[in-house]
Amino acid sequence: MQDATNIPLYSIVIPCKNEEGSIVNLISEVEEVMHAVKDPWELICIEDGSTDGTQPLLRMLKKHKPYLRLICFTKNFGQSSGFAAGFEAAKGEWVITMDGDGQNDPQDIPILLREKECFDLVCGVRQKRQDTWTKRGISRIANAIRGWLCADGMEDTGCSLKLMRRSCLAHIKMYQGMHRFLPALFLLEGFRIGQVPVHHRPRKHGKSHYHLFNRSWNTIADLLAVYWMRKRRLCHQGKEVL
């Protein structure tokens, strides 16, 4: 059993909205993987204004799982707000992010952990994506445009499975939609980023919260904001103070 008095090395952050069908199994899988890792850890679930039974389910689980911490929003504020709240609450030296729908495989967490000495942020790259062809097509176009404008070198920033050094996250200002551009934001601060291939599983419960109109147009605005930051950042060198 996880010792709740231990200072965690890892903080796992999972925003959840209407995931009552998947969250119990996902938490069980995370528990199995992290017990095998054997380092102190915590799990922070952000309940993002669900209209199903997700919140009471998480409240019930919290009573029996000392590693589980719960943040409940008063209404739906979006995934970026969920991640930001989790980052602020995290106690671990490293933060691991995942989606609450079960499509990210917790068995891939050790793959990310093996890269932590080389990078400040490690992104998962989804292999054989288990999404609709429209969602895959939109994502492929968005990734191509993002890679061109942000020059972050990442293949799949839409994958929520990531590992980040918490001390670096303290330098990142989060805005709505910015969770998709964390690699570019890390690069702007001079941090090291890398990527590893990970599994992608089909959604078994619920439905996707993303579609053409809430993904594409908002993402274009976010992308232009990050592009502006990259072009306008200060990069003077060799300053001598006498």
Phi, psi and chi 1 to 4 in degrees:
 res  aa     phi    psi   chi1   chi2   chi3   chi4
   1 MET       -  136.5 -178.7   68.1   67.6      -
   2 GLN   -61.4  129.8  173.4   76.4    8.4      -
   3 ASP   -81.6  110.8 -176.0   -7.6      -      -
   4 ALA   -68.3  -14.6      -      -      -      -
   5 THR   -84.0  -14.4   64.1      -      -      -
   6 ASN   -69.2  142.9  -74.4  -11.3      -      -
   7 ILE   -76.9  121.1  -62.3  174.8      -      -
   8 PRO   -71.5  146.3   25.6  -33.6      -      -
   9 LEU   -85.5  -32.7  178.3   60.7      -      -
  10 TYR  -122.5  136.2  -57.1  113.2      -      -
  11 SER  -117.3  117.2  -64.5      -      -      -
  12 ILE   -96.3  125.2  -58.5  171.1      -      -
  13 VAL  -115.1  121.3  174.4      -      -      -
  14 ILE  -131.1  105.8  -55.0  179.9      -      -
  15 PRO   -72.6  141.0  -14.2   29.4      -      -
  16 CYS  -132.7  130.4  -52.7      -      -      -
  17 LYS  -138.0  116.0 -179.5 -169.3  174.7 -173.3
  18 ASN    54.1   53.6  -65.6  -19.6      -      -
  19 GLU  -120.2   34.4  -58.9  -65.3   -1.6      -
  20 GLU   -62.6  -25.7   64.9  174.2  -23.8      -
  21 GLY   -79.5  -18.3      -      -      -      -
  22 SER  -119.2  -21.5   59.5      -      -      -
  23 ILE   -68.7  -35.4 -165.2   61.2      -      -
  24 VAL   -63.6  -48.5  173.8      -      -      -
  25 ASN   -65.1  -38.7 -174.2   62.9      -      -
  26 LEU   -63.1  -45.4  179.0   60.2      -      -
  27 ILE   -62.8  -39.0  -71.2  176.0      -      -
  28 SER   -62.2  -40.9  177.8      -      -      -
  29 GLU   -66.3  -42.9  -71.0 -178.1  -64.3      -
  30 VAL   -61.1  -43.7  167.7      -      -      -
  31 GLU   -58.6  -45.8 -177.0  179.1  -83.3      -
  32 GLU   -61.6  -44.9  179.9 -178.4   -5.5      -
  33 VAL   -66.4  -45.5  169.0      -      -      -
  34 MET   -72.7  -29.3  -64.8  -49.0  -65.4      -
  35 HIS   -65.2  -34.7  -79.0  176.5      -      -
  36 ALA   -71.3  -30.9      -      -      -      -
  37 VAL   -65.3  -36.7  170.4      -      -      -
  38 LYS    76.8    2.4  -64.0 -178.4  179.2  178.6
  39 ASP   -94.4  152.7  -70.5  -47.1      -      -
  40 PRO   -59.6  141.0  -21.1   31.8      -      -
  41 TRP  -151.7  165.1   62.0  -74.7      -      -
  42 GLU  -140.4  157.2   64.7  176.7   -6.3      -
  43 LEU  -122.2  124.8  171.2   61.2      -      -
  44 ILE  -113.6  114.1  -56.6  171.2      -      -
  45 CYS  -102.5  130.1  -73.4      -      -      -
  46 ILE  -105.9  113.6  -60.0   88.7      -      -
  47 GLU   -87.0  109.4 -157.4  -66.4  -67.9      -
  48 ASP   -99.8   63.1 -172.6   17.5      -      -
  49 GLY    66.0   42.5      -      -      -      -
  50 SER   -66.1  149.8  -64.9      -      -      -
  51 THR  -109.6    5.4   55.3      -      -      -
  52 ASP  -108.9 -149.4   63.2   -2.5      -      -
  53 GLY   -94.6   18.0      -      -      -      -
  54 THR   -60.8  -47.3  -60.6      -      -      -
  55 GLN   -64.5  -50.7 -176.4  173.6  143.8      -
  56 PRO   -61.2  -31.9   14.4  -26.9      -      -
  57 LEU   -64.8  -45.2 -161.0   52.8      -      -
  58 LEU   -66.2  -37.6  -73.6  170.1      -      -
  59 ARG   -63.9  -38.0  -71.7 -176.5 -178.6  -86.0
  60 MET   -67.9  -43.6 -177.9  -88.5  -67.2      -
  61 LEU   -63.1  -36.4  -71.1  171.6      -      -
  62 LYS   -61.0  -30.4 -171.9 -179.5 -174.5  -55.5
  63 LYS   -66.0  -24.1  -65.0  177.9 -178.9  178.3
  64 HIS  -113.5   -3.2  -53.1  -73.1      -      -
  65 LYS  -126.9  100.3  -62.2 -176.0 -178.8  -65.1
  66 PRO   -64.8  -19.8   21.1  -32.1      -      -
  67 TYR   -80.8  -12.0   58.9   78.7      -      -
  68 LEU   -89.1  126.6  177.1   59.2      -      -
  69 ARG  -116.6  147.0  -60.6  169.5   63.1 -162.1
  70 LEU  -129.8  129.7 -178.6   58.2      -      -
  71 ILE  -115.7  123.4  -61.7  171.7      -      -
  72 CYS  -112.7  118.6  -65.0      -      -      -
  73 PHE   -79.0  151.8  -73.6  168.0      -      -
  74 THR   -74.8  -21.3   56.2      -      -      -
  75 LYS  -158.0  178.8   62.6  178.9 -177.4  178.0
  76 ASN   -75.0  116.6  175.4 -123.3      -      -
  77 PHE  -109.2   -7.5  -74.3  100.7      -      -
  78 GLY   101.1  162.0      -      -      -      -
  79 GLN   -66.1  -37.9 -163.5  171.4   25.1      -
  80 SER   -61.6  -42.0  -72.4      -      -      -
  81 SER   -63.8  -38.3  -67.3      -      -      -
  82 GLY   -62.3  -48.2      -      -      -      -
  83 PHE   -62.4  -43.3  -79.0  131.5      -      -
  84 ALA   -60.1  -43.3      -      -      -      -
  85 ALA   -63.4  -39.0      -      -      -      -
  86 GLY   -66.3  -40.5      -      -      -      -
  87 PHE   -62.0  -41.6  -62.9  161.8      -      -
  88 GLU   -66.3  -34.3  -68.5  172.8    5.3      -
  89 ALA   -84.5  -19.0      -      -      -      -
  90 ALA   -62.2  140.1      -      -      -      -
  91 LYS  -108.8  -15.5  -61.0  176.7 -179.2  177.5
  92 GLY   -74.7  158.6      -      -      -      -
  93 GLU   -69.0  -29.3 -179.9 -178.9  -17.1      -
  94 TRP  -123.0  141.6  -67.7   90.9      -      -
  95 VAL  -113.5  130.1  174.5      -      -      -
  96 ILE  -113.6  127.2  -59.7  165.3      -      -
  97 THR  -110.4  146.6   56.9      -      -      -
  98 MET  -147.8  159.2  -58.5 -178.5   67.9      -
  99 ASP   -81.1  156.1  -79.9  -28.9      -      -
 100 GLY   -89.5    0.2      -      -      -      -
 101 ASP   -88.7   -2.3   58.2   13.1      -      -
 102 GLY    84.8    2.4      -      -      -      -
 103 GLN   -77.3  -29.0  -71.1 -165.6  -92.4      -
 104 ASN   -76.9  138.0  -63.7  139.2      -      -
 105 ASP   -96.4  115.4 -171.6  -11.8      -      -
 106 PRO   -57.7  -22.9  -26.7   36.8      -      -
 107 GLN   -63.4  -15.3  -67.1  -69.1  -25.2      -
 108 ASP   -85.4   -9.5  -71.8  -35.8      -      -
 109 ILE   -56.6  -46.1  -69.7  175.3      -      -
 110 PRO   -60.0  -27.6  -26.2   36.8      -      -
 111 ILE   -64.7  -41.9  -61.7  174.7      -      -
 112 LEU   -66.7  -40.7  -86.5   66.8      -      -
 113 LEU   -63.5  -29.3  -62.6 -175.9      -      -
 114 ARG   -66.3  -17.7  -71.9 -161.8  -70.7  -93.6
 115 GLU   -98.7    1.5  -56.7  -64.0  -36.8      -
 116 LYS   -68.8  -22.4   67.2 -177.1  177.0  136.1
 117 GLU   -77.8  -16.4  -59.4  -55.0  -37.8      -
 118 CYS   -99.3  -23.3  -59.9      -      -      -
 119 PHE  -136.8  159.8  -57.8  106.0      -      -
 120 ASP   -93.9  -21.2  -58.7  -57.4      -      -
 121 LEU  -141.9  130.9  178.0  149.1      -      -
 122 VAL  -121.9  122.8 -176.7      -      -      -
 123 CYS  -100.6  137.9  -63.1      -      -      -
 124 GLY   -79.2  142.5      -      -      -      -
 125 VAL  -114.8  112.2  179.8      -      -      -
 126 ARG   -67.4  127.5  -67.8  167.0  -71.4 -173.5
 127 GLN  -101.7  139.0  -52.2  -63.6  -61.2      -
 128 LYS    50.0   61.8  -61.3  179.6  179.9  178.2
 129 ARG   -57.3  134.8  -74.5 -171.8   57.5  178.0
 130 GLN  -100.3   54.9  -57.2  -63.0  -52.9      -
 131 ASP  -121.7  171.3  -72.2  -38.5      -      -
 132 THR   -66.1  158.3   63.0      -      -      -
 133 TRP   -65.6  -31.1   69.0  -91.3      -      -
 134 THR   -67.8  -43.1   52.1      -      -      -
 135 LYS   -65.2  -40.0 -169.5  173.2  179.9 -179.6
 136 ARG   -65.8  -39.5  -67.5 -162.3  -52.8  -90.3
 137 GLY   -65.5  -45.9      -      -      -      -
 138 ILE   -60.3  -43.7  -68.5  169.3      -      -
 139 SER   -64.0  -39.8 -178.6      -      -      -
 140 ARG   -64.4  -42.8 -171.5  175.3  -65.2  114.0
 141 ILE   -66.3  -44.3  -66.3  170.1      -      -
 142 ALA   -62.4  -40.8      -      -      -      -
 143 ASN   -65.4  -37.3  -87.6  -48.4      -      -
 144 ALA   -66.2  -45.1      -      -      -      -
 145 ILE   -66.9  -41.8  -62.5  173.1      -      -
 146 ARG   -61.0  -44.7 -172.0 -145.5   70.4 -103.7
 147 GLY   -61.5  -35.0      -      -      -      -
 148 TRP   -70.1  -46.0  173.3   49.5      -      -
 149 LEU   -83.2  -36.2  -68.4  177.9      -      -
 150 CYS   -92.6  -20.5  -65.7      -      -      -
 151 ALA    52.3   43.9      -      -      -      -
 152 ASP   -93.8  -10.0   56.0   16.4      -      -
 153 GLY    75.1    5.0      -      -      -      -
 154 MET   -91.6  141.8  -63.0  -68.9  102.1      -
 155 GLU   -84.7  -29.0  -63.2  176.9   35.0      -
 156 ASP  -151.6   75.8 -178.5   18.1      -      -
 157 THR   -75.6   -9.5   61.9      -      -      -
 158 GLY   -75.2  -11.8      -      -      -      -
 159 CYS   -73.8  122.3  179.0      -      -      -
 160 SER   -76.6  -15.4  -71.0      -      -      -
 161 LEU   -74.6  104.3 -173.9   57.6      -      -
 162 LYS  -141.0  156.0  -66.5 -179.9  172.9   70.1
 163 LEU  -122.5  128.2  171.2   70.7      -      -
 164 MET  -136.5  142.2  -68.1  164.9  -84.9      -
 165 ARG   -74.9  125.4 -164.5 -175.5  -62.1  -88.5
 166 ARG   -65.1  -33.6 -175.4  165.2   64.6   90.8
 167 SER   -63.8  -28.2   59.7      -      -      -
 168 CYS   -76.7  -37.6  -63.5      -      -      -
 169 LEU   -59.5  -27.5  -85.2  170.4      -      -
 170 ALA   -63.3  -19.3      -      -      -      -
 171 HIS   -92.5   -5.7  -63.7  -92.7      -      -
 172 ILE   -99.8  122.8  -54.8  -61.2      -      -
 173 LYS   -90.6  121.0 -177.8   66.7  174.8  175.9
 174 MET   -90.7  135.8  -67.8  -70.0  -71.1      -
 175 TYR  -127.9  168.6  -65.3   93.4      -      -
 176 GLN   -57.7  126.6 -159.3   62.5 -102.2      -
 177 GLY    87.9   -7.9      -      -      -      -
 178 MET   -74.9  -12.7  -74.5  -63.0  103.3      -
 179 HIS   -63.1  -23.5   67.0  -82.1      -      -
 180 ARG   -75.8  -14.3  -57.5 -173.8 -166.9  100.7
 181 PHE  -117.4   22.0  -60.4   96.3      -      -
 182 LEU   -57.6  -40.2  -77.8  169.0      -      -
 183 PRO   -59.3  -44.0  -26.9   36.6      -      -
 184 ALA   -64.4  -39.3      -      -      -      -
 185 LEU   -67.6  -37.6  -62.4  175.8      -      -
 186 PHE   -63.9  -42.9  -93.2   61.7      -      -
 187 LEU   -61.5  -39.6  -85.8 -177.6      -      -
 188 LEU   -59.7  -28.6  -76.0  173.3      -      -
 189 GLU   -91.6    2.5  -62.3  -64.6  -26.3      -
 190 GLY    83.7   16.7      -      -      -      -
 191 PHE   -89.0  162.6  -60.1  132.9      -      -
 192 ARG   -92.4  133.4  -58.0  166.0  -60.0  166.7
 193 ILE  -126.7  148.2   65.4  173.4      -      -
 194 GLY  -146.7  177.9      -      -      -      -
 195 GLN  -147.4  151.4   56.7 -172.5  -15.4      -
 196 VAL  -139.3  147.5  -66.1      -      -      -
 197 PRO   -70.9  139.1   23.8  -31.9      -      -
 198 VAL  -135.6  165.0  -63.8      -      -      -
 199 HIS   -76.4  161.1  -62.0   98.5      -      -
 200 HIS  -139.3  127.6 -168.6 -120.5      -      -
 201 ARG  -109.0  152.8  -52.6 -172.8  -66.3 -169.7
 202 PRO   -68.2  148.1   22.9  -32.2      -      -
 203 ARG   -73.8  124.3  174.0 -173.7  -88.8  -87.2
 204 LYS   -96.8  -23.0  -66.5 -177.5  178.8  179.7
 205 HIS  -135.8  153.3  -55.4  -81.0      -      -
 206 GLY    69.2 -164.8      -      -      -      -
 207 LYS  -139.2  157.6   59.6 -178.5 -179.4  179.5
 208 SER   -64.4  143.0  174.7      -      -      -
 209 HIS   -90.6    0.6  -52.5  -57.3      -      -
 210 TYR  -112.6  142.3  -59.7  105.5      -      -
 211 HIS  -149.1 -179.0   51.2   75.6      -      -
 212 LEU   -54.4  -43.1  177.1   63.3      -      -
 213 PHE   -83.9  -23.6  -64.0  104.8      -      -
 214 ASN   -98.7   -1.4   75.6   -3.1      -      -
 215 ARG  -110.1  -52.7 -171.8   73.9  174.8  -98.8
 216 SER   -70.7  -55.1  -59.3      -      -      -
 217 TRP   -68.1  -41.7  -50.2  123.4      -      -
 218 ASN   -63.1  -39.3  -68.8  -20.3      -      -
 219 THR   -64.5  -36.4  -59.0      -      -      -
 220 ILE   -61.9  -44.3  -69.6  171.7      -      -
 221 ALA   -63.0  -43.3      -      -      -      -
 222 ASP   -63.1  -41.1  -60.6  -23.6      -      -
 223 LEU   -62.2  -43.0  176.1   59.4      -      -
 224 LEU   -65.4  -34.1  -67.5  175.1      -      -
 225 ALA   -65.1  -43.7      -      -      -      -
 226 VAL   -67.6  -38.8  174.7      -      -      -
 227 TYR   -60.6  -42.9  175.7   72.9      -      -
 228 TRP   -61.5  -43.4 -178.8   88.6      -      -
 229 MET   -62.3  -40.3  -75.1 -171.1  -78.0      -
 230 ARG   -65.4  -40.2 -174.3  170.5   75.9   86.2
 231 LYS   -75.4  -27.9  -73.0  -63.1 -175.0 -179.6
 232 ARG  -102.6    2.5  -60.3  -66.5  -68.6  177.1
 233 ARG   -67.6  149.4   70.4 -172.5  177.7  101.9
 234 LEU   -79.8  133.3  -60.9  175.2      -      -
 235 CYS  -141.5   35.0   54.7      -      -      -
 236 HIS   -69.9  150.0   51.9  -88.2      -      -
 237 GLN  -136.4  164.4  -62.3  178.4   -0.7      -
 238 GLY    70.4   25.7      -      -      -      -
 239 LYS   -74.2  131.3 -178.9  172.6   68.3  173.5
 240 GLU  -114.1  127.4 -177.2  178.8    5.5      -
 241 VAL  -106.2  121.6  179.4      -      -      -
 242 LEU  -109.8      -  -59.3  176.7      -      -
